[in-house]
Amino acid sequence: MRSGLGAALGCFFVASCLAENPGGGAESGGDTTEDTDDPSETTGVPAADNMIGCPAGETCWVVLAAQTLDDRVEIFGAPAGEEPAYRGAIDLDLKPGTEIGPLDEPFGMVLSDTGLHVITGHYPSTERGAMLSFPSAFFDGRDAGLIDVDEFFGGAFNNGVIETRFDEVEPIFAFPRPVSGKLLVSVFANDLFAGEETWTSPGKLAVVDAADPSDFALTTLNGLEGGDCLGASQLILLQDDQTAAVACDGNEGVAFLDLGDLSGSVADAANGITGSYCDLPFPSDRRVRYLAHDGFGGVLVGVGPSINPSIASQVFSVTPGSMPADCTFEPIQVADSDGQLGELVPFGAAHWLLAQGALAPEGDRGVQVIAPDGICNTLPGLEDAWETDGDRLSPYAITVAPDGEHLLIGAATAQVGSIQNAIYGKVLWVTLSGASDPCTMTASAVDLTDGGAGRAPAPLGGDEKTWRRSPIVVTLTEVQGA
């Protein structure tokens, strides 16, 4: 197990934090954002009194936040355009305890027509990661409270919940909506508890039937034109549902994939995936986990420091060529930071937003706006959002609402060693002013998790079920009431 700076960095991405994690509620640290290129993609869940649903004839936004270190998924929802209200949460502490084997930790999440799918990459062990699928009916008639794990799990899953056992090492990211009826899950395929020098196995991609999650197939991201993709992290779609890119954290590169026809069987879909690999032009020991489509068939990729915080964070524009040797790279310098870069998402037609964290309390943190010619703004108005009763927070997860005038931000503390100071993470609902000019727009935020009316319970030191140490995955899905 890593400790010190290495462990703290790892906590932003499901690596080991066990030594700093007493109690039985959560055992260790863990796209994911909603794809905003096509906001017309919606999910239909037909119930007014359903935690993940929407009244008939209405359009709603359903927000999911993975409290990764605390084994809980929080659910919020509201009519489209309104501030999401707390609808409840699911307790996913499947194997309570502090021993290194029983880890669950929700990370990637997908809302589909059939229900909610949650990746539990460390359950039942780090070598046998799984996905849990909760049918829509499971959420009928629920009060805005915590659904106890005993309601669907007692050694085996019940109450309609389906376990998809990938039996793979660290399935982590999930693309946050179905694609041609399939769920796409990135498998890191390396031990996040070990040092980066051991991340030598090609990542994998699981293709899962959203209507029958027990039916899935895997493809290994090796033999790509130009090289293998080691340690598959976030997957995003590019200009359509047939082209994708994957961050390759094990060897610091980007894989560009032709997904082919996903509408047939999962086996045919997995077998039909091909692609190429672009190796990023810098030394190893960097974090390459998050991507954003550049609008032209390439990507922007965040490159953060690993165990050496003196290395400056950067963003690269990467464009695949007709041959791997023809890949082009253009660096975009971002503000100096000693912390992990978080998510990177498109904003409008020609800008991007970058969540930038810091390890040191005085370090720079915030949401940076990237224009085609470089950084043009760090969103003003969010400075107070990072303050808590404990350590200062940093933004890591970020999602743009379909109206382009709101954001969701998951903010967590870097130092999880002090439990008293580490429990105060936030899920922020951000309203943007002047969004027509991203380089001058401003922001204001409310905390959806401060315990106020219509909001999630605030963290309490004596109640682990309220701790909020690692909200580093948030999604927003537009739902049509049927």
TIFIVEX-369022 format. One record per residue (C-alpha): x, y, z; residue in one letter. Coordinates in steps of 0.001 Angstrom, whole numbers, padded with zeros to 6 digits, always signed. Layout:
REM TIFIVEX-369022
XYZA...
END
This chain:
REM TIFIVEX-369022
+000000+000000+000000M+001258+003447-000830R+001459+006133+001794S+002098+009850+002050G+001876+011808-001174L+001451+008741-003359G-001522+007518-001356A-003111+010947-001255A-002907+011253-005022L-004233+007753-005400G-007289+008609-003292C-008570+010725-006151F-008864+007572-008235F-009736+004515-006167V-006215+003797-004957A-005304+002838-001427S-006309+004984+001532C-006955+002128+003961L-004521+003209+006655A-006422+006469+007063E-009837+004799+007009N-011068+003513+010388P-014555+002246+011016G-016728-000164+009089G-018408+002130+006588G-015786+002583+003893A-012611+000804+003085E-010577+002686+000527S-010491+005384-002124G-011775+004876-005588G-017224+009671-015619D-017215+010333-015656T-019346+013059-016720T-022502+013131-018768E-021778+013431-022480D-022957+016932-023412T-022299+016793-027149D-025831+015425-027660D-028164+016753-024967P-031126+015228-026797S-030076+011810-025469E-032638+011078-022785T-033763+008211-020628T-037417+007377-020088G-038408+006290-016573V-042187+006471-016153P-042985+007359-012551A-043695+010543-010657A-042829+008947-007295D-039690+007158-008457N-036267+008293-007214M-034755+008075-010700I-037949+008914-012615G-039921+011871-013896C-043650+012710-013980P-045467+011865-017217A-045044+014470-019925G-042259+016314-018113E-038513+016575-018634T-036313+016173-015571C-032665+016148-014679W-031502+013259-012512V-028167+013765-010788V-026044+010932-009408L-023052+011420-007114A-020759+008524-006220A-019479+008921-002675Q-016667+006567-003538T-014801+006347-000241L-018039+006078+001716D-019757+003352-000340D-022857+005358-001212R-024617+006731-004295V-026620+009929-003754E-029547+010797-006027I-030940+014259-006794F-033558+015388-009282G-035708+018283-010469A-037593+019570-013496P-035061+020515-016164A-033386+023821-015387G-034171+023846-011673E-031884+023207-008719E-031820+019420-008104P-033399+018305-004835A-032226+015363-002744Y-034185+012204-003569R-032258+009717-001465G-029209+007469-001527A-028167+003826-001800I-025925+002243+000817D-023337+000150-001060L-021259-000990+001896D-021480-004578+000664L-018689-005977+002844K-018124-003769+005876P-014704-003792+007429G-011213-002453+007030T-009401-005531+005743E-007776-005029+002377I-009824-007657+000525G-013472-006575+000846P-013734-003346-001098L-016742-002112-003025D-016647+001633-003769E-019080+002902-006422P-017489+004787-009288F-018928+004782-012827G-022728+005121-013072M-025221+004852-015930V-028942+005618-015940L-030823+003669-018626S-034449+002926-019527D-034271-000172-017343T-032743+001368-014231G-029498+002390-012576L-026168+000628-013190H-023300+001204-010740V-019728-000034-011120I-018331-001476-007888T-014781-001954-009085G-013463-003449-005830H-016361-005771-005100Y-016130-008648-004315P-012358-008046-004533S-009961-005884-006498T-009438-008782-008935E-013122-009522-009531R-014827-006159-010039G-018540-006070-010735A-021517-003914-011727M-024844-003714-009893L-028042-003001-011833S-031033-001668-009886F-034329-001966-011833P-036470+001153-012109S-039190-000421-009966A-036715-000733-007086F-036974+003045-006652F-040788+003301-006591D-042364+005027-003608G-039107+005785-001830R-038727+008554+000707D-035777+010926+000446A-033547+008872+002695G-030866+006196+002672L-031778+002787+001227I-030012+000360+003516D-027851-002328+001931V-029941-004974+003730D-032874-004143+001443E-031188-005740-001564F-028204-007726-000317F-027831-010453+002277G-024955-012545+001036G-026720-012660-002333A-028479-009897-004245F-032269-009736-004215N-035188-007357-004749N-034488-007375-008498G-030867-006219-008238V-028567-007948-010738I-024840-008430-010194E-022676-008541-013319T-019390-010125-012279R-016682-008995-014682F-014002-010947-012785D-011484-008361-013925E-009010-006122-012097V-010395-002633-011486E-013320-002018-013831P-013738+001665-013007I-015098+004135-015557F-018448+003776-017303A-019656+005933-020164F-022649+007677-018532P-025335+006729-021040R-026135+003631-023096P-024827+003572-026657V-026965+001578-029108S-028401-000295-026140G-024980-001148-024712K-023123-000015-021597L-019416+000685-022066L-017117+000064-019094V-013351+000701-019035S-011305-001936-017220V-008046-000570-015809F-006669-004157-015682A-003817-003262-013322N-003469-003085-009548D-004063+000481-008392L-002636-000480-004998F+000741-001127-006637A+003195+001381-008081G+002805+002722-011610E+005823+000724-012787E+003614-002381-012453T+000855-001034-014720W+001974-003021-017738T-001211-004884-018718S-003384-003649-021589P-006694-002208-020493G-009981-003706-021568K-013419-002542-022601L-016559-004341-021414A-019606-004167-023663V-022765-004894-021645V-026360-005353-022781D-028241-002599-020920A-031488-004616-021035A-029795-007818-019798D-026701-006824-017800P-025726-010455-017258S-024829-010533-020965D-021457-008910-021612F-018258-009377-023576A-014730-008016-023217L-012212-006744-025718T-008570-006148-024809T-007031-002880-025975L-003848-004464-027299N-002605-004879-030821G-003860-001411-031698L-002114+000308-034544E+000770+002065-032793G+000767+000114-029536G-001250-001140-026579D-003387+000977-024240C-002163+000152-020713L-004448+000967-017798G-007671+002044-019529A-009308+004999-017795S-012033+007370-019009Q-013770+006615-022300L-015523+009371-024251I-017348+009486-027562L-016084+011745-030306L-018175+012982-033227Q-020667+010106-033230D-021586+006885-031446D-019104+004872-033495Q-015884+006679-032566T-014362+006927-029103A-011175+007715-027232A-009732+006145-024082V-007159+007597-021672A-004288+005124-021199C-002832+005881-017764D-000369+003010-017617G+001715+004263-020534N+000487+007874-020789E-001269+007863-024126G-004622+007985-025874V-006352+005197-027791A-008710+006184-030594F-011329+003504-031214L-013697+002609-034006D-016566+001034-032082L-018210-000265-035223G-021780-001531-034991D-022838-001904-031361L-026440-002808-032128S-025913-006567-032456G-024797-009112-029878S-022322-008044-027204V-019826-010613-028530A-020026-009229-032063D-019790-005678-030762A-016689-006399-028663A-015015-008333-031479N-015621-005495-033926G-013765-002785-031994I-010509-001619-033611T-008281+001394-033177G-004942+003136-032948S-002731+004430-030150Y-000985+007794-029746C+001867+007956-027218D+002032+011335-025482L+005412+013128-025757P+006561+013345-022148F+008283+011096-019577P+006347+008578-017489S+004965+009066-013956D+002156+011390-015028R-001577+010923-014523R-003572+010603-017740V-007159+009848-016801R-009545+012394-018291Y-010309+013422-021858L-012638+015779-023704A-013600+015801-027381H-012026+018722-029237D-014912+018902-031712G-012831+017767-034677F-012045+014088-034072G-009237+014616-031589G-009146+015183-027834V-007882+017411-025098L-006209+015339-022380V-005287+016420-018884G-001776+015543-017746V-001227+015833-014021G+001665+015183-011664P+001970+011759-010062S+004421+011402-007181I+006351+014549-008060N+004275+017680-007471P+007019+019889-008887S+005917+018747-012339I+003560+021315-013826A+000095+020247-014895S-000609+020480-018595Q-003337+019894-021125V-002477+018480-024531F-004473+018657-027718S-004041+015279-029429V-005066+014562-032996T-004752+011077-034488P-003056+010742-037862G-003475+008294-040702S-000553+006428-039106M+000391+006436-035387P+003591+008287-036190A+001425+011076-037608D-000301+011850-034284C+000029+015546-033504T+000341+017133-030052F-000086+020711-028937E+000558+021596-025272P-001750+023981-023428I-000159+025269-020239Q-002546+025530-017296V-001996+027268-013982A+000655+025651-011793D-000771+023092-009403S+000610+020525-006986D-002456+018303-007325G-004252+015900-009578Q-006072+017333-012554L-009742+016400-012439G-012285+016115-015209E-012088+017992-018487L-015358+018627-020341V-016491+020488-023467P-018346+023742-022905F-020284+025047-025865G-018827+024743-029322A-015263+025923-028734A-014352+025947-025054H-013588+023435-022320W-013704+023382-018525L-010962+021834-016394L-011344+020922-012711A-007995+021561-011066Q-007192+020459-007523G-004356+021072-005076A-002765+019071-002287L-001566+022001-000201A-004201+024189+001507P-002746+027289-000122E-002438+025685-003575G-004298+026937-006628D-007621+025214-007263R-010677+026008-009308G-012388+025545-012651V-010339+026813-015560Q-011812+027817-018897V-009791+026732-021922I-010244+028581-025199A-008806+027427-028546P-005696+029504-027888D-005235+028511-024223G-006477+029237-020699I-008628+032374-020650C-010416+032312-017288N-010552+030698-013868T-014230+030868-012946L-014676+033668-010404P-017299+033269-007719G-016320+029793-006546L-013589+030774-004099E-015777+030301-001023D-017090+026948-002286A-013820+025223-001374W-014030+026265+002284E-015346+023827+004935T-015191+023232+008681D-012166+021065+007920G-009610+021055+005101D-010127+023087+001936R-011699+021220-000946L-010685+020850-004578S-012934+020280-007576P-012478+016903-009269Y-015748+015921-010963A-017505+018312-013297I-020589+018005-015495T-022231+020589-017748V-026025+020704-017695A-027835+020511-021066P-028842+024195-020871D-025184+025269-020788G-025952+027594-017889E-025364+025237-014971H-022627+022927-013756L-022350+020134-011243L-019075+019888-009329I-017912+017162-006980G-015380+018637-004564A-013266+016628-002132A-010330+017147+000203T-006921+015908-000889A-005770+014817+002555Q-007964+011947+003753V-005618+011111+006631G-007500+013326+009082S-011018+011882+009175I-012378+014866+011075Q-011247+017211+008337N-011855+014895+005395A-015591+014263+005691I-016793+017604+004352Y-016874+017050+000595G-019584+018782-001415K-021788+018316-004463V-022150+021829-005871L-024865+023188-008157W-023342+026100-010063V-025204+028817-011950T-023239+030591-014672L-023678+034242-015608S-022571+035476-019026G-022153+031956-020419A-022253+033295-023966S-018664+034451-023383D-016960+031685-021376P-013773+033721-020999C-015565+036370-018936T-018423+034393-017346M-018817+034166-013586T-020278+031539-011275A-022262+031162-008082S-022672+027882-006216A-024997+026225-003728V-024111+023084-001818D-026646+020305-002488L-025207+018440+000495T-025358+021033+003300D-028341+019546+005135G-030708+022368+004202G-034289+021966+003026A-034430+019703-000017G-030731+018851+000267R-028720+015830+001320A-027767+015395+004997P-024693+017363+006003A-021661+015348+007144P-021620+014529+010858L-018461+013305+012526G-020235+010539+014459G-022326+009217+011567D-020287+007525+008834E-023367+007237+006618K-023202+011006+006135T-019474+011304+005453W-018628+012757+002080R-014903+012228+001562R-014729+011526-002140S-017566+012752-004416P-015398+012467-007501I-017971+011145-009973V-021117+013119-010793V-023491+012580-013701T-026574+014375-014976L-029079+012525-017151T-032056+014139-018877E-035105+011977-018205V-038435+012091-020037Q-041512+011120-018049G-043445+008510-020014A
END
